[in-house]
Amino acid sequence: MSPSPDANHSDGAEDPPPGDGVPDAERPGYGPPREDEVSLLDILLVLARHKTLIVRTVLVFALLGVTYALLAPEEYTSEARVVREAQTDGGGDLPGGISSGALSGFGINLGGSASGLTPAAFPDVLTSREVRLAVVRDTFRFPDAERPMTFVDYANRPPGVVGYVLDYTLWLPWTLKGKLGQAISESPAPAGTTATGKPLIPSTEENEALEAVGGMISASVDEETGLMTISVTAGGPQLASSLTESFLNHFTERVRTIRTEKVRERLSFVEERFQEAERELDTAEDELAQFLERNQNPTTATLQFRRDRLRRQVSFKEQLYSELQSQLTQTRLDLQRQQPVVTVVEEPVPPMQRSAPKRTQIVLIFLAIGGVLGIGGAFAQSYIENSEEDSEEREKLEEVKERLIPERWHASV
């Protein structure tokens, strides 16, 4: 008699695992499901359930992008290119090949004429406060102004209706930043000097113009070709060209002033010493002439020694006068030779096409932002809905609401 199937099982005995020896909990399809695993189907399901939220968010940002692209002011960029000439200033030779120590016996030390300005510093000179201050004081014709005016007057004029709306909507952060900076700003620092060496203090209106024009100018240097490109971005093609030309002119003048500053100082020194030597020579000649008139035939040794001493003084003064006169001429030539230190390779012209705004690019960026925020909002809403179904997660969510949301808003949340 064959044993029954139940005969092989004792009370409480478990069925043996399959013949491969792998526990059921480790087999596919067995054991508790992993809650942290998210499939592609789950993601698509979340997007499908909240497609309305995503579409609305994208449409709102698309509308904002189109509005911004249409209201943003047009900008044009004009460029000019210059050659940065590096000049070597001689520091030790006097005219005619005379050594710099030739006048050391007379207490004269002319020194060198190095300006301390290298071509690598030209971009900084272009955007310096001295150059910008000279530019903002020039007169230009602005596209939205009825008459020509200085940049200072234009930068401080009352904004129009559109500008006022933009200042307190899209540009609100920058408007608040400017007002806050103006409220806590101290007295302006000196900008440039007068002919007498006194500092020029820009007014509050000029400071506003300096900040405005500083964001319109840029410079870049090509190390291979040695060309410096000056770029000015403005609200009109003709205005951009005029501003670039103004920057170029004042930059050239500023560089010339810096490069010739030492030579001008040396020229002033030589002129003073030359005039002094001329007076000393006249005095020595007058003393000798007076002595010879009183003593036409000196016979004593004392008179002869005095006559020789006066003649030596005249000879010494004549030599000093001649050398200083030659040095004065050479210094004037050096000053004239160092004037053209910047060569304009490409003159600024009105641009044919605007440089900003790039409307298509702006709309695409806003669409991308709207899509990212819409998808993020969909997943956030889906998480909140799932959390409300779980008691533990619901309690955490309620605590977050109580701590972050005022009590009077709890009913609407």
C-alpha angles and dihedrals in degrees: 000000000000119000117256119246091248092055092075093057122076124200112286094008118140127221112261117249119258119284095265092068096229114139115244091235090065095047120100111267094022130101130030117320119253109250095198094062113099118188127206089250090059091053092049090048092054091049092048094049092050100035091122092058092048094048093047092049092050092048092050093051091043089055090049091049093050091047093050093045091052097044098042110105118249117250131199128197123212122190138199130184128211136181115240102223114203111208125191112221117210114232108183115032126093126203118296093020093294113157119249088242093060091095096037089098088061094052093255121138110176096176125192132310099225110144098203090230117121125192090247088068094057095097089054090049090051093055095038120126092245092059094042091049091054091049097050090053091058122095121246138173109243121202094232097041126088096217137022114273141166119273088245092059092045094050092051100043118116113270120249126241094272092044091049091051092048092047091058099037119031096011095040095117092052091044092053091045092053094048092047092049091049091051095053099033118118128220113304120263121242116277115198127327137261125242089271093053096254116140120256111228112203117222125241090262090051090051089055090050092047091056092046096049091043090067091052099056129072136163134200131185127214105214093197099052097026093230123141116210118209114201126187123183118201141155096266138031095240093045091050090051093047093049091049091051091049092050090048094051096046092042091053091048092048093051091049091051092050095043093050098039094098092044091052091050090050091047091052091049093048092048091053093048091045092053090046092049090049091054092046091050091050090050093049092048091049091051092050093047092050091049092050091049091054095040110034093162110023111196104172123082092236093057092045092051091049092049091051091048092052091049091050090052091051091048091048092049091047091053092048091046092051094049093047091048090053091046091050091054092047093048091052089052090049090052092051093046094053096052100092100061098141124055118197110222098175123025119217115260132180109272118241098214132040120251095207153073102032095201099186091049092048093052092048091050092051090048090052092049091048091050093050093047092044093052091044090051091049092055091044092052091046090052092050091050092050091046091055090057092054113072095212094046090045091057091051091049092051090051091051090051092049093051099042105030123062116247094244089062097049093092093055095046 
